[in-house]
Amino acid sequence: MTAQNTGPAVTDAGRGLELRALVSGSVGNLLEQYDNLVYAYSTVYLSAQFFAEGSALSSLLSTFAVFAVGFLARPVGTVVFGHIGDKLGRRPALLASVVLMGTATVLIGLLPGYATIGVTAPVLLVLLRLFQGFAVAGEWAGSAAMLVEYATPRTRGRYGSLNQVSTAAGFLVAAAVVALNSLFWSEQGMQDFGWRVPFLVGALTALVAILLRFGLEDTPAFREQAAAGETVASPLKLALRTQKSAMARGFFFTVSWTVAYFFFLTYLPTHLRSQVGVEPGVVEASNLVGLVVLTVAIFGFGVLSDRIGRKPLLLVGSGGFVVLSFPVMWLFSTGDTAGVYLGQVLIALVLAAFSGPGPAALAELFPTNVRYSALGIGYNFSVMAFGGTAGFIATAVIDATGTPLLVALLPTTAAVITFVTVCLMPETYRTELR
């Protein structure tokens, strides 16, 4: 396969097209992540609405289990959207993904609860979470591929980091909307209807993402390959035949990354409330502060990775969770307000060190004609196995042992796996995309 330099292609496409692609890839990803994560920040209300039978703990476990179920659809989604993205282009795959995600999110907001339709309510909730998982599987890989393929070799870390800036911003917007929405309702009002509002906003997010992506040209790398007749009829088959080791590396590379996101950014607020007894206002405010720091720091680390390489920062990020997971969870266990804020900021900085160079490092492992499929398989299978289950496993560990601090074993173990994987990876920040 011939090497491709995306720099000249970007110049030919024009700065306007490049800017639109960056906005489309990053803002579209932000909006779809919002749709996916509103569920995580609404677990307290969802457990009461859909799993009212049993104790509060069992209802919460059931709600986290349904959150995890959404991740089971990711492998199917990454296969379908990867095939579309590698054969027909990044744009049609990303458009289909955002339409499906927005529809599923709005339907959750319209879904009657257990008190109205009985067991049918949680069954339908599971189905809609599966559709969300299917849709978001195509978004992350497509967004990462699009952003990196529009960059020059010296800006791939910067451009790729926008995928994670927008992912973190999706967490931030979801948390902010849920928190702000709760200010306009009484507790009973939230239980009756208020919890639905953040899900119904999914109609607006889907519309904005569609408008951003409609009419957008595909990436220079894909267009160059399509013009040369180098796209393949079965990208998945080719990826499985030629990219097994790279996809395995992508899988283990993602373990700590996904556990850190879904443990510290979605499970932790529930942990601080239910296990530590921190005031809800402090939990929400500290979580928002951490997300703001994370969102800003990711871009800085992405830029830095173009100067010093991906590996040093990836090792700092994964190694940081090996060292800090237990101390930070102990800090949270004190319930001290200053300690909660400090812990959130420390987590944000360590996670940003990995997330900044992460998308470019993953994309650089694969050739253009199978990048969407191969990148998505490694990433989404890992997210399915370790990301969506983080909250459920953590809650179950505490229920079984009665020792909240033991949940730190989860991010620590995951970080060891990723740290070893990064040590064995080549440095790719100066190489041309294949």
Buried (B, 14 or more C-beta within 10 A) or exposed (E): EEEBBBBEBBEEBEEEBBEBBBBBBBBBBBBBBBBBBBBBBBBBBBBBBBBEEEEEBEBBBBBBBBBBBBBBBBBBBBBBBBBBBBBBBBBBBBBBBBBBBBBBBBBBBEBEBBEEEEEEBBEBBBBBBBBBBBBBBBBBBBBBBBBBBBBBBEBBBBBBBBBBBBBBBBBBBBBBBBBEBBEEBEEEEBBEEBBBBBBBBBBEBBBBBBEBBEEBBBBBBBBBBBEEEBBBEBBBEBBBEBBEEBBBBBBBBBBBBBBBBBBBBBBBBBBBBBBBEBEEEBBBBBBBBBBBBBBBBBBBBBBBBBEEBBBBBBBBBBBBBBEBBBEBBBBBBEBBEEBBBBBBBBBBBBBBBBBBBBBBBBBBBBBBBBBBBBBBBBBBBBBBBBBBBBBBBBBBBBEEEEEBBBBBBBBBBBBBBBBEBBEEBEEBBEEEBB
